[in-house]
Structures are given as C-alpha cells and as structure tokens.
Amino acid sequence: MNSSESVIPDGYDRIPVPQSETVSGTGLALITFGIGMTLPVFWLGADVTQKVGFSTAALIFVGVCAVLGLLFALTAMVGVRTRLSTYMILQFSFGRHGAKLINLTMAVTLLGFYAATADIFGSTVASALQSSWGIVTPAWVHCVWGSILMTLMAIYGLRGLDRLSIYSVPLMALFMLFALYLGFQRAAPGQLGGFTGSGDSLALAIASTIGMVILTPVLMPDFTRYARTEKDALIAILGMAAGFPFVLIVGGLLSIITGQSEIMLIMASLGVLLPALAVLVFSTWITNTANLYSATLTLATVSRTASWKLTVGGSVLATGLAVGGFMTHFLDFVMALSIVIPPLASIYVTDFFLVRHQRYDIDALKHSAAFGWPALISWTLASAVAWMTSFEGWTLTSQPTLDSLLVALVAYLVLHRLTPVSTVVPSHS
C-alpha cells in the first residue's frame, strides 16, 4: 500500500469531514494510482505473467481491476455520502468492539505488506550492489537497516515524507514507462504475444491478483470522505483502474523481455541498474513508511498504547517476518486476503444502502451494540464459503471472491431481519 495522503488534511477520524476540507477528484486519483505503484505489485505482475502467459495475465489484470472498480464505486459513494472514515462506517454494522476486531485484521494486512516490501527492498539493494560493484551482502542486512530508517521516519518525519510522496508517484510512473520503452526496443517479434507461461492454475492467478488489489476499494471511504462531490469520488476510481493494471502489466512485460522476475535483475538487463536503484529505494521508503503509519493508526483504535510504541512493535514484528522469509508465503497471504477482505465491503455497503437507507447517525453509535453479530457471523460464513470454494469440487460462481461477496450480502440481510430490533440501532438524518 502507498498512502500519498499529503493532499488530504489530518484529523476527522471520528467525525464527518466538513465540506470546507474537501479536495478534488484529481488529487484522490493520484493517491489511488500511487497505491498500486509498489514493488510487491510489480513482483506479482511478473510472477503471474510467468505462470499464465502475457495475454491471459493482461486480461486478468484489467478484468480484476474493472470488476473491483464496481465495488470501488459503491464504497466510494459510502465515503462521500457519510464523510466518515472506514473505521466509523464499520461500527454501524460490526458494532463498537466488533469494528476493532476488523481493524486488527486490517493492521495485520498492512504489516504483511510492510514485511513483503521490506523483504523486496533488502533483496533489491543486495542485488544492485552485487551487479554493480561485485559486493556480496546478505539481503537481510539491508532489510533491517531499511526498516529502521522507515520506522524512524514513520515516528518523526512523516509530515515531510508525505509531501515527498507527491513526487514519488509520477517519478515512479515515468521511470517505469522509460524501462518499458527500453524493453520494447529489445523485444523480439512475437515474443510477448507468443509467451504462454508455465501453465499454472488460472484460478490461483485471478485470486492472487484480487488479493493484491482488494484492500484499496475496502478502505476507500478513508479517501473519498474528502471528495468535494460525488463526481470527484468516482474520479478517484480512475487511479486504481489505471494504477494497478499499469504496474502489473509493466512487471509482466519486462519479465518476459528480460527473462528475469526479480526487479533489479530486470533493470540490470536493461542497463539502468543505478537509476533504478535510486528511484526504487526512494519510492519504496515512502511507500513502506506510509504502510507502517497506517498500521499504527489502525492499531491505535484497538490499543491505548502510545503510538510510537505501536509503530516500533509493528515494525519489529513485520521486519522479523521479512527476515524470516515472508516472501515465500506472500502468494498465500494475498490469496487469503482475496477470501477474508471482500465480505467486509459487501457487508458495510449492504448496511448503508439497503438496511439503513443511507442514513448514518453518529450519535446512535453511543447506544449501539458492542458487537454486530449479524455482520460478524456473515463475515465468518462468507469467508468460510469462499475458502471451501477455493478447493476443486466446491463452487458457487467459480470465483471465491465473488462467492464471498454474494454470501456476505445475502447472509447479512437475512440475519439482520432475524435480529431483535433492540440490537440494531436505527439512524436518523
């Protein structure tokens, strides 16, 4: 994840954003574009393309982002119409304490992306040193010192780093376009279209792509609550619809052309190793600092521990995972996200549009249930069904993510109707 939140003012975590603090859709689109401009996304693009071939991979990347764009549109509307953060929105359906459980899940997810990015950062620097100067160093050393710097920046210098993130997104995009230009000059006729991959499972390729992208639409109210108008909120979708497929496809194309899947080996093959190192270190530092900062904010809703202690604790845990070889399990991680994260959006979208008819009253939360059992049970049930459909012989729609979205929607509506009125607090405009 990459949170280029410098165009967004601080605050309003528990109250609606006033109209005076709203921003344009262009700024929001830049943020959502930047979220996809990360090393793990590039890595996944190369990995999926090597397994299923370029044509199939490109269809998966564009198709997944287009379908999730529909979910994005719904969650974006919830954000702009309520002006509330995702955490506050979740309280209406999951309950005051139930929402904390969900936030803990989000924090674990963010720390997982932090670990993956730190791992890739370490191997990237080690690879660059060896390729350029013949210096052989352990990747974990660079992972650790990089993580220490990211942690210090998250604690002390985030405000200045947020301003730098405005430049990191277009810089990274321009560099990838340049690398792609160099790659096309090297490509043999028919090399790209004729690349069929190793023939791995199509379903697994789709699920891993969904897992990489899904957190963005689920957390979109955090951004679109600042949208000036509903049109501006929808413009933000363009960033995700363009950002993720762009990075995924570039990663896939360059891996085919160079025959490499590790990013620095790709850049070395293109003859731009040192410029790539500078750009990637800069962008990765910003990206992962934002990951850690977002995880800290999320954990702060669960624990009263001082934020700097949460930041250090989260960093130590995630860095330990990175050094311990988290990347070997990264595909399993993103596939798990494709199962457990989508039902969250399905439930709060259903609650907002169909159950409460777009009327959320913050004052009602003070008297609401601590746990929203219809939502929690629906989430558990949807995740379980999606997990079962990931095995051959179990299927509803043939795609576990769609299964989880549909099961969560139907289960929540049914359980909500069966729940005594006293446990569901009505909202008033």
N, C-alpha and C positions, 0 to 999 in steps of 0.2 A: 504494500500500500504506500501511496505517496500523498501526503496531505498538504497541498500548497495553499494553506489557509491564510496567507497574508492579505488576500483581498477581502477576507471576512473578519469583522471585528470580534474581539474576545467577549465572553460573557453570555448571558441569556441561556445558561444551561438548564434552568428550571422554570423559566418564564418565557412567554411568547416574544419573538423578535419584533420590535417596533418597526413600522414602515420606514421611519427615518434612517434605519440602519441597513436597509436592503441594498443589494447590488445588482448589476446587470447579468443577463444570462451568459454573456461572453466570458466574464470572469469565472463564473461557475463551470463553464465548459472547459476552460483552461485547467481548472482543478481536476475535473473528471478525466481529462485527457492525460494529465500528469500521473494519475493513479496507476495507469497502465504502463507508464514509462519506467519500468523497473527491470532489474536483472532477472528475477525469477520468472517474469512473464516472457522475456527474451529466451531464457533457457527452456521453458515449456514449449514455446513455438518451435524451437529446434528439435526438441525431443519428440513431440507429436508428429512433426513432418517426417522425421527419420523413420517413424513407425508405420504411418499410413500413406505416405506419399504427398507430393505437393498439392495436387488438385483436390484430393479429399480433405487434406488439412485446411486448405484455404476455405473450402465450403463449410467445414466445421467451425472455423474461427468466425467467419462472417455470420453464419447461421445462428450460432450460440449467442453472439452479441446482439443480433437482431431480435431474437426471441426474448432474451433478458431485457432488451430495450423496452418491451411492452410492460414487463414487471417494473422496470425503472420508471416508466411514465406514471404508473399508479402510485409508487412510493414517493415520487417527486411531487405529485399532487397532494398527497397526505402532508408532506412537509410544508409546502407553500400555503396550504389552507389552514393548517393548525399553527404554523410558525413555531412549532415545538421541536426539541431535539428527539432523536430516536429513543433515547432512554425514557423521556417523559411519555412519548407515544406508547411505548411498550407497557407502561404501568397501567394504562386503561384496560388492556386485555389480559396481561400476565399478573397484575397485582403489584403492590408496592415492593414486596420482597421477592416475588417471582421475577420481576424485571431485573433485580440484582443478580439472580441466577443466570439470566440470559446475558447480562453484561459480563459476567465472569467468563462465559463461553466466548464472547467477543474478545475479551482480553487475551485469552489463551490463543485465539486465532491470530490476533495481531502479533503476539510474541512468537508464534510459529513462523509468520512471515519475516519477522526480525531475525530469527535464527537462520532461516534459509538465505536471506540477503547477506547476513554476516558471513555465512559459510562461503557463498559465492564470492564475496568481497575478498576473503582470505585466499581462496584458490586463484582468483584473478590477479592479485598482486604477486603471488608466488610465481605464477606462470609468466607474468610480464618480466619479472626480474631474471628468471632463467632464460627466457627467449632473447632478451636484450643484452644482458651482460654475463650470462652464464652463471649467475649466482643462484645456488640451490638453497632454498629456505623452506621450512615446514609451513604449510598453509595455515595451520592453527595459530602460529605466532602472529600473523597479520590479522587473522580473525579476532584475536584477543586485543591487540593494540587499537585496531579499528573500532572495536566495540567500546573500548574505554573512552576514546575520543567522542564517539556518538553519544555515549551516556553523559559525559560532562557537558556536551552541547545541549542535550535534552534538559539538563538541570539548570544551566546558567545562561546559555546563549540562544535559546530557541527563537526569540523575537527577531534577532538579526538573521538567523538562519532561514526563517520563514520568508524574509524579504529576498534572500538569495534564491529561494525556490522558484520565484517568478522567472528567473533567468535559466534555471536548470532544465525546465521542461522544453522550451524552444531550442536550447542548446543541444540537448539530447536528441530531439527530433531531427534537427539539422544534421547532426553527426550521423545518425542512422541513415538518413537519406543519402549522405555522401558515401557511406560504406556500401549502401545498396547500389549506388552508381558505379562504384569500383567493382562490385561483384558482377553486375551485368556485363561489364567490359570483359570479364574473364569467363563468363558462362558460355559453354559450347551450345551450338544449335540443338534444340530439342532436349537439352539436359534437364530443364525444370519440369516441363510438362510430362516428360517420359519417366520421371523418378517416381517409382511406385512404393518405396519404403520396404520395411521388413515384414509387413503383413500382420501386424499386431491387431488386437481387438478394436473395432470401430467404436463400440460402446464405451470402452475404457478411455479412448481418446476424447470422446464427447464429454464424459463425466469429469475428466481431469481439467478440461477447458472450462467447464461450468464452475468447478470448484475454485479455479483461479479468479474468475470474474465475479462470482455471486455476491461477495461481501459488499461490493460497490452499490448495487441497487438496494440492498437491505438497509444500508446505513445512509442512503441518500437524503432522508429528511434533515440530517445534520447540516447539509449544504443548502438544499432548496428552501429551507425555512428562511434563508436570507434572500431569496429571489424576489425581485421587485414586483413581478407579475407572474401569472401562471404561464404565460408565453416564455418568460425568462427561465422558469423552472424546466420547461420542456426543451429549451435550447441546451440546457446542461447535459441532456441525453446525448447530444452530438459528440461530446468529449469522449464518453465511454464507447459509443458506437464506432468512433474513428480511432481512438487511442489504443484500445486493446487489440483489435484486429491488425492495426498497423504494426505494432511491436511483435505480435505473434507471427505475422507473415514475414516480416523482415528477418526475424530469427530463423524461420524455416528456410527461406530462400538462401540466406548466406550459409547455412549449414550444408545445403545441397551443393552449392557452388564450390565451397572450400573443402568439403568432405570432413569437416570438423563440427563438433557440437558444443565445445567449450568456448566461451566468447572470446577470450584472449588469443586462443589458437586461431580462431576465425580472423581476428583483427591482424594477427601476425601474418597470416596467409595473404591478407590484402595489403600489407606493407604500411599499416597505420597503427602499429602497436603502441607507441608512446603517446600520440594524441588520444588514442582510445583510452589508455590508462588514465590520463588526466581527466577526461570527460566522465568516465565511468566512476572513478573514485569520488569526484565532486558530486555527481548526481546520486550515487549510492549513499554517500554520507548524509545528504539531505533527506533522502527517502527513508533511511532507517532511523534517523533521529526522529522524524515525524511518526514512524511506526511506534517507537518507544514512548513518545509523548502521548500519542493517542491511547496506547495501552495503559499508561499511568492515569489518564483522565477516566478511563473506563473502570480501572481498579479502585479509583477514589470513590466511586459510587457504592462499592461493596465494603471497603475497609476505611476506617478513620485514621489509619497510619499516615504519617507525614508523606507528602507527595515525593520528596526526594528519596525517601526510603523505598517507596514503591518502585520508583524509577531504577534505583540500584538493584533491588531484588529481582525485578523483571529482567534487567539486563544480565545479571549473573545467571539466572535460570536459562534464558534464551542463548547466551553465549556458551554455556555448558552443553546445551543441546547441539549447537553448531559444531563445537569441537568434537562432540561425541559422534558426529556423522549423521546429523539430522537429514541432510540432503538425500541420503539413501532411502529415507522414508517419506520424502517430500510428496511424491505422487500419491502415496496412501493418504497423506494429510489432506491434499486438495480434493481427493475423491471423497473423503469423509465430510469435508465442507459441503460438497455438492449434495449430500444427503441431509445434514442437520441444519444448515443455514436457510435454505429456501422456505421451509414451513414458517419461519419467523415472519417473513414478509407477507406470506399468504394470510397468516392469522391477523396481523395488525391492519392490513388493507381491508380484509373482510370485516373486521370490527369497526373500522372507521366508516366505510361506505354502506355496508349492509346492516350492521347491528345498531350502531349509534347514529346513522344517517348524517354523518359529517358534523356532528355536534360534540365537541370535547370541552368539558368544563374542568379547569384545573382545581377549583375549589372542591369538586366532588371527589378528587383523589384522596383528600384528607380522611374521608369516611369510607373509602373503598376497601375491598377485601385485601388482606396481606398477600394472598396467593390467588391468582385467577385460574382455578382448576380446569375450567373448560379449555383455556388456552394451553396450559401446561400438559394436559392429557392429550390434546390434539397434536401438539408438537412432538410428544413422545411417540404417539401412534403413527404419525406421518413419517417420522424418521425411521421407525422400525419397519414399516411397509416398504419404504424406499430402499432400506438395507436389504430386505428379503428379495426385492425385485432386481437387485444387482447380481443375484445368482441366476444361473441359467434354469429355466423352468418356472420362474416366478416373474410375472409381468402384468402390468395394467396398461400402460401406454407404450411400453418397450423402453422408456427412458426414466430412470429412478427419480431424477429431479422433478419432472412433470408429475410423477406419481405422488411425490411428497407435497407438491403444491396443491394438487386436487384433493388428496386425502385430508390435508390440514384444513382446507376451506370447508369441505362437507362436514368433517368431524366437529369443527368449531361451531358451525351453525346449529348442528343437531344438539351438541352438548350445551350450548348456550340456551337453547329452548327448554332443555330438561333441568336447567339450573334454577333453584328457587330465586325469585326476584330479589330477595334481600342480599344476595351475594353479588349482584350486578348493579352498580350504581348508575342511574340514568344521568345523562349530561344535559345541560341546558345552554342555549346560546345567550 
